[in-house]
Each structure stands twice: as C-alpha cells, then as structure tokens.
Amino acid sequence: MNNEKSLSVSEIRDGLRSGKFSAAEIAEDYFKKIEKKDKSIHAYLNLNKKSGLEAASWVDSRLKSGEDLPDLAGVPIALKDVIMSEGLPCTASSKILENYISSYDATVVKKLKEQGAIILGKTNTDEFAMGSSTETSAYGPTKNPHDLERVPGGSSGGSAAAVAADMAVVALGSDTGGSIRQPAGFCGTVGFKPTYGAVSRFGLLAMCSSLDQIGPFARSVKDAEMVFEEIKGEDRYDATSFDLPDRRLWEKEDLKNIVIGLPKEYLEGGLSKEVETTIKNVIHEFTDMGAVFKDISLPHTKYALPCYYIIMPAEASTNLARYDGIRYGRSKDAKSLLEIYEKTKGERFGEEVKRRILLGTFVLSSGYYDAYYAKAQRVRRLIREDFEKAFDSDKVDAILAPVSPSPAFKIGEKTQNPMEMYLSDIFTIPANLAGIPGLAIPAKNKEGDLPIGFQLMGKWGDDKNLFSLGKLYESI
C-alpha cells in the first residue's frame, strides 16, 4: 500500500471491513513513513515494529474469519514516552530511565490493544513531561513539521508532531498544564484534555498526580472522540477515575442558542497579532453559525500561573523522589548509599527537572508549607469556583479562549528564560487546576503561515458536548 492521503480512523475502519486494504499494509505504510520522515523531525524515541506488525496480522486474521472488529482495530497509534507499554522502553525522555523496560501495560494501552490498535512506538517528550517545547528531552528536541526551526510545543511535542506529519493516525499524550492542547495548537492538530479522572492514569509516570490527565491527539475532532470513547472510564487501579455522568447531549446540526463565554482575562492583552486576529475570526465563524457570545470574567485567572508553579513542583518533587538509583538508573562510580543518591540524581536528571525538584522541596518544607503550598491550594479552589460560576450562574455552555499567546516559537528562543517559557501555558493551566475538559482545535482562518489553535473548555464532566461543539465548527 502506498497511501499519500491521510486516513481517518473511520476510513481505516471502513477500508479494512471492505477489503480495500489490510491492517498489515496500513502498519507497514506507517513504519515506512516514520523511517522516511522522522530523521528530520525526531518525533519518536523508539519503535514497536515487530509487535506492531504482529498485532496487524492478528487483526487481518480476525477479519478473514468474519469477525466484526472494534472501531480502533488496525489503527496506528503512537504513545508519549511516559505511558507504559509492556516490553517497550519507558524513559520519560530522561537518562535516569534510559534502560528501563515497561513490565506492564497502562490501562489506556491495555484498552487500545484489546481493540486491536497498532502501537507504533513511543514519542519524545520534555523530560518527565516538564517543559513547554520538548527541548528538555535528554535525547534531543523534536521539531515542528510545519517549520523545522520551530518547536512543536510541549511536553507532548513528539505525539503532536507524529500526528501532524502523518507518522501516526492518532496519538496519546498527557496534559498537566496544557501539554496536549499547547502542542496541538502549535502543530495544527486536535488535542483533548478530558475531565480529570475521566481517563485512568494507571501506568502513566506521575509528574503532578492531581493535575495529570491522558488524552488523544488527532487530525479531526471525530477521531479524537473515537479514541476517547475507548480509553475513558473507571479503573480499579486508579482511585481518582470514574465513569462520566450522563448529560444532556447537543443533538444539533447548528449552533443556534448555544451560549459561548468569552473570558476577558484571556483576551484583554498579551496576545500576538496573529493569535488575536485568528481568535476574532473564530468568534465570527461561530457567530455566523448561530452561536451567542457572552462576556464573562474569570477573575482569579491571573493567579493561575503562580499557583500552578507551586502545586506542580511540590507534587513532582514527591513523585520523583522514587528515582533514587536503587532499582534502576544508578551512577556506576557511586561507593556509598549517599553517593548513589547524589550522583544518580545529580548526573541523570536534567536542569529543568532539578529546578522543579528544588522548588517543590522548598515549598513543602517546614515553615513554608502553609505560606506557599497550602495557600496555592486555596487559590486553586477559587479558580475552580470561577469556572463553576461561569457555567452555572452566567449560563454559558462552553468557554472559548486562545491556546497560547503566540504561534510556535523558534528552537532555543526561550530556553535561557524559564519564566518566558512558562508563559506559553498561561491559557491552558486554569482548566487543569479546575479539573475541567479542554479541546484544542486548529483555526480554519488563521493569520500567518504557522498553525494557530483555539480551545473550548466545558463544564466538569461535559466532555461529550465539547466534541459536539468541535465537530460543528469543523463542519463549516
């Protein structure tokens, strides 16, 4: 098979069932694409070719026997390298885990394999998902397929780039402060952060346990929704997971009487000219479809960034304490227990990881816990209440906002200024702190040559309606 056209999940499903092509042909085609394209992009850290082709053969044998296979059977999927897949390396793009092989499947991977999906391999990420550009990876940066001099975003930049370059049909990433939506915006793909707990985190290397959430990248909202439907749900191995509540779904062919909130805090300044113009175009497009816009205020948004950079490093420093060199990652020349700890972490963690561990340890230390961490948790509650007021009191069905203040920036442009890098996530962090779903979509009528995305945020548990709204936008 020599497929030049990017196939959707539905097209692969229909093509397999009609006999137009086989799962083995699809898998072979994607491994060839990766071999050809990834030398310049570096989206993948390792490939799963042998097992991937075996999974494709399994799908083909079931098709020949007349079985009606699930929707994701034969669909090539990439995994961010913080998600466990049995038998594959799971490095989190860190030297401390360079020789670690996953001994089990994450719940999401188990579900994908049960569907018959083809796991292509593991994608590059900022080290331990700490970054906004995929430049902190110990194995080198990923490049944006739209401009190889620019970043793909982070931390799930490898997954976003793989989908954008058609080196995967869909991919999984993790979103702690925008790490799915921001790279989706930079790379021109769809990216979805579910409601916190809607997808199991079992088998995800933890960075910030109260914020991390696994979600899909895709080239369309429909494809992202199809993946989400198969990975969501309560899991006995993750106590924070749950089944989404039944909600009234928008069974509409247009957007009449849908009320979309415009938060003034996201739009009153700080946007590049390209993003500002693009967001105005998106608002006009929704208005033309019948949507009603309502100005709202999320007053505690201005505290989201400092709040996040207290809570996240605090939890990250606790989660990363387990990487002590005792089980894996040990420095070879350490002679005592103290040297094992010092040399392992000193030599094998990157600078950004060390920075966040130090900050997190500080805010949790005696005398500072109440002043910083406890206060940040109280601010987090206020941010969540802002969103609850918007949805319940202001009666908006969804909230529209930019994904990031600017299009993708150049590689190396912000690495020397951590605060400038952190500002890349200023519009995505609030949804994580509030635990609500967020859907990043490429704007149709964008300003400039680079992709620009916008995001729709929904009420807690309203994931399915966000997909409905996104699909209506794509239909225009």
Secondary structure, 3 states (H helix, E strand, C coil): CCCCCCCCHHHHHHHHHHCCCCHHHHHHHHHHHHHHHHHHHCCEEEECHHHHHHHHHHHHHHHHCCCCCCCCCCCEEEEECCECCCCCECCCCCHHHCCCECCCCCHHHHHHHHHCCEEEEEECCCHHHCCCCCCCCCCCCCCECCECCECCCCCCHHHHHHHHCCCCCEEEEECCCCCCHHHHHHHCCEEEECCCCCECCCCECCCCCCCCCEEEEECCHHHHHHHHHHHECCECCECCCCCCCCCCCCCCCCCCCCEEEEEHHHHCCCCCHHHHHHHHHHHHHHHHCCCEEEEECCHHHHHHHHHHHHHHHHHHHHHHHHCCCCCCCCCCCCCCHHHHHHHHHHHHCCHHHHHHHHHHHHHCCCCCHHHHHHHHHHHHHHHHHHHHHHHHCCCCCEEEEECCCCCCCECCCCCCCHHHHHHHHCCCHHHHHHCCCEEEEECCCCCCCCCCEEEEECCCCCHHHHHHHHHHHHCC
